[in-house]
Amino acid sequence: MHSRKISVFGLGKLGATMAACFASRDMHVVGVDISDKT
């Protein structure tokens, strides 16, 4: 089976939570945020 690749733009409260959920389901996740605080 092919691994799914997901990009998440914006890693605030919602984006970080979504990225973690996707990663927990064995998806390859790339997160991008303009702020260096997150």
FIMARGU-674475 format. One record per residue (C-alpha): x, y, z; residue number from 1. Coordinates in Angstrom, 2 decimals. Last residue first. Layout:
N
+---------+---------+---------+-----+
!       x !       y !       z ! num !
+---------+---------+---------+-----+
!       X !       Y !       Z ! NUM !
...
+---------+---------+---------+-----+
***
This chain:
38
+---------+---------+---------+-----+
!       x !       y !       z ! num !
+---------+---------+---------+-----+
!    5.44 !   27.07 !   16.70 !  38 !
!    7.32 !   30.27 !   17.62 !  37 !
!    9.09 !   30.59 !   14.24 !  36 !
!    5.90 !   31.97 !   12.71 !  35 !
!    5.36 !   31.52 !    8.96 !  34 !
!    4.22 !   27.92 !    9.42 !  33 !
!    4.74 !   24.79 !    7.35 !  32 !
!    4.04 !   21.19 !    8.34 !  31 !
!    4.99 !   18.11 !    6.32 !  30 !
!    3.18 !   14.89 !    7.23 !  29 !
!    3.82 !   11.32 !    6.01 !  28 !
!    0.75 !    9.36 !    7.08 !  27 !
!    0.98 !    6.51 !    9.60 !  26 !
!   -2.39 !    7.25 !   11.25 !  25 !
!   -0.68 !    8.98 !   14.19 !  24 !
!    0.90 !   11.34 !   11.65 !  23 !
!   -2.54 !   12.46 !   10.42 !  22 !
!   -3.69 !   13.14 !   13.99 !  21 !
!   -0.49 !   15.03 !   14.82 !  20 !
!   -0.83 !   17.22 !   11.72 !  19 !
!   -4.46 !   17.99 !   12.58 !  18 !
!   -3.51 !   19.00 !   16.12 !  17 !
!   -0.67 !   21.19 !   14.87 !  16 !
!   -2.99 !   22.85 !   12.34 !  15 !
!   -5.75 !   23.57 !   14.86 !  14 !
!   -3.65 !   25.04 !   17.66 !  13 !
!   -1.27 !   26.89 !   15.34 !  12 !
!    0.75 !   25.05 !   12.74 !  11 !
!   -0.34 !   26.83 !    9.58 !  10 !
!   -0.07 !   25.01 !    6.26 !   9 !
!   -0.41 !   21.25 !    6.68 !   8 !
!    0.91 !   19.05 !    3.88 !   7 !
!   -0.14 !   15.39 !    3.72 !   6 !
!    1.53 !   12.43 !    2.02 !   5 !
!   -0.25 !    9.09 !    1.99 !   4 !
!    1.83 !    5.93 !    2.10 !   3 !
!    1.21 !    3.53 !   -0.75 !   2 !
!    0.00 !    0.00 !    0.00 !   1 !
+---------+---------+---------+-----+
***
